[in-house]
Amino acid sequence: MILNTGEEWQPEDEDIIQWQKTYQAVDVFQELAKMESWLDANPSKRKTSKGIKRFVNSWLSRAQDRGGSSPLKTEGPETIRQRSNLDDLTDISWLEGSEKEHMRQVFTNKYGQAFDG
């Protein structure tokens, strides 16, 4: 990340490990990339060497409060292209009644999900 002096700053491995423990719902590497891009695009708001960790911590805290950025966070796909093979495999949207509920239980127990559209 570019500091206000023009120097590059890189977080220590220990910092990244601590952030991953603290902000478990957040993809720390993805958020660090966003921060880097934001600092590049906003040169007047770049941080000092003493303030950069506070900036990172605040950013990650806000990301966690918004529900995180983890790739494990699953919401329904918005388009067919966003559907995964697992969604296709566990698709129960075409079933009805007790058969649908039975397959929902089977897929949830076996794959951790049942896709219902």
C-alpha positions as CSV (number, residue, x, y, z in Angstrom):
1,M,0.0,0.0,0.0
2,I,1.2,3.5,-0.8
3,L,1.7,5.8,2.2
4,N,1.4,9.6,2.2
5,T,5.2,9.8,1.8
6,G,5.1,7.7,-1.4
7,E,6.7,4.7,0.3
8,E,5.3,1.2,0.0
9,W,3.9,-0.5,3.2
10,Q,3.3,-4.3,3.5
11,P,1.6,-5.9,6.5
12,E,3.6,-8.4,8.5
13,D,2.5,-12.1,8.4
14,E,1.7,-11.8,12.1
15,D,-0.6,-8.9,11.4
16,I,-2.5,-10.8,8.7
17,I,-2.9,-13.9,11.0
18,Q,-4.2,-11.7,13.8
19,W,-6.7,-10.0,11.4
20,Q,-7.9,-13.3,10.1
21,K,-8.5,-14.5,13.7
22,T,-10.2,-11.3,14.7
23,Y,-12.4,-10.8,11.5
24,Q,-13.4,-14.3,10.7
25,A,-16.2,-13.3,8.3
26,V,-13.9,-11.2,6.2
27,D,-11.6,-12.3,3.4
28,V,-8.6,-10.3,4.7
29,F,-6.5,-10.6,1.5
30,Q,-9.5,-9.4,-0.6
31,E,-10.0,-6.5,1.7
32,L,-6.3,-5.6,1.7
33,A,-6.4,-5.5,-2.1
34,K,-9.5,-3.2,-1.9
35,M,-7.6,-0.9,0.5
36,E,-4.6,-0.8,-1.8
37,S,-6.7,0.2,-4.7
38,W,-8.6,2.8,-2.7
39,L,-5.4,4.4,-1.4
40,D,-4.0,4.5,-5.0
41,A,-7.1,6.2,-6.2
42,N,-7.2,8.7,-3.3
43,P,-3.7,10.1,-2.9
44,S,-4.8,12.9,-0.6
45,K,-6.2,10.4,1.8
46,R,-3.1,8.1,2.0
47,K,-2.1,7.2,5.5
48,T,1.1,7.7,7.6
49,S,3.4,4.8,8.6
50,K,2.0,5.2,12.1
51,G,-1.6,5.4,11.0
52,I,-1.8,2.6,8.4
53,K,-2.6,-0.2,10.8
54,R,-5.4,1.8,12.4
55,F,-6.8,2.3,8.9
56,V,-6.6,-1.4,8.1
57,N,-8.2,-2.4,11.4
58,S,-11.0,0.1,10.9
59,W,-11.6,-1.0,7.4
60,L,-11.7,-4.7,8.4
61,S,-14.0,-3.9,11.3
62,R,-16.5,-2.2,9.0
63,A,-16.3,-5.1,6.6
64,Q,-17.1,-7.5,9.5
65,D,-20.0,-5.3,10.6
66,R,-21.5,-5.3,7.1
67,G,-21.6,-9.1,7.2
68,G,-18.1,-9.9,5.9
69,S,-16.6,-10.7,2.6
70,S,-15.7,-14.3,3.0
71,P,-16.1,-16.5,0.0
72,L,-17.8,-19.0,2.3
73,K,-20.7,-16.6,2.7
74,T,-23.4,-18.0,0.5
75,E,-26.4,-16.2,-0.8
76,G,-28.6,-17.3,-3.6
77,P,-27.1,-16.9,-7.1
78,E,-28.4,-13.9,-9.1
79,T,-27.9,-15.5,-12.5
80,I,-27.5,-19.0,-13.9
81,R,-23.8,-18.4,-14.4
82,Q,-23.4,-17.8,-10.7
83,R,-24.8,-21.2,-9.9
84,S,-22.2,-23.7,-8.8
85,N,-22.0,-27.4,-9.7
86,L,-23.1,-28.1,-6.1
87,D,-26.2,-26.0,-6.7
88,D,-27.0,-28.1,-9.8
89,L,-26.3,-31.3,-7.9
90,T,-28.5,-30.4,-4.9
91,D,-31.4,-28.8,-7.0
92,I,-34.7,-29.6,-5.4
93,S,-36.7,-26.8,-7.1
94,W,-38.5,-29.3,-9.4
95,L,-39.7,-31.6,-6.6
96,E,-42.9,-31.2,-4.5
97,G,-44.3,-32.0,-1.1
98,S,-42.8,-34.7,1.0
99,E,-40.4,-35.8,-1.6
100,K,-38.9,-32.3,-1.7
101,E,-38.6,-32.2,2.0
102,H,-37.0,-35.6,2.1
103,M,-34.4,-34.6,-0.5
104,R,-33.8,-31.3,1.3
105,Q,-32.8,-33.3,4.4
106,V,-30.7,-35.8,2.3
107,F,-28.7,-33.1,0.5
108,T,-28.3,-30.9,3.6
109,N,-26.9,-33.9,5.5
110,K,-24.6,-35.0,2.7
111,Y,-23.5,-31.7,1.1
112,G,-24.5,-29.0,3.6
113,Q,-27.1,-27.5,1.4
114,A,-30.1,-28.0,-0.8
115,F,-30.7,-25.6,-3.7
116,D,-34.3,-24.5,-4.0
117,G,-34.0,-21.8,-6.7
